[in-house]
Amino acid sequence: MRSGLYLLAIFLFCLSFWIHRSFGKPDLDQLTYHLNYGFELLRTSDPVFAERFVKWCVLVPLLLLALCWYGEPRVWRVIAKTPQRCRALLYRLHGWFPQLLMLGATAF
C-alpha cells in the first residue's frame, strides 16, 4: 500500500511536469478533448512526445520509487537515533508521509 501511494504520487508529479514542459499550461477542456481521441491520437502524434512520456512518466517514477525503497530503512535508522521527545512525532510524520505526498501531488 505504501509503495503504491509513493508510485502514484511520484507519477502525478512527473505527469504534471511532463504536461507543463511539453504543452505549457493547458486548460481542462483541452485535456478532455484530446483524451477523447484515445489511442488514435497516440498513433498520429509525434513520436518524440511518446518517447518523452515514457521517459518522464514511466522511467523516472520507477527510478524515484527505487530511491524511496532504498532510503526508507535509512529514515527508520535516523528516527531511531533521535531524542525520545522527537521520536514519536517523527514516527507519526513518517507514517503519514505517503498521504502527504499524494496531497502535494494532487495540489501541484
PEDASUL-V198496 format. One record per helix or strand. SS is the DSSP state (h for helix, s for strand). FROM is the first residue (numbers start at 0). LEN is the number of residues. If there is no record, write none. Layout:
BEGIN
SS FROM LEN
SS FROM LEN
END
This chain:
BEGIN
h 1 22
h 27 8
h 38 6
h 46 35
h 83 24
END
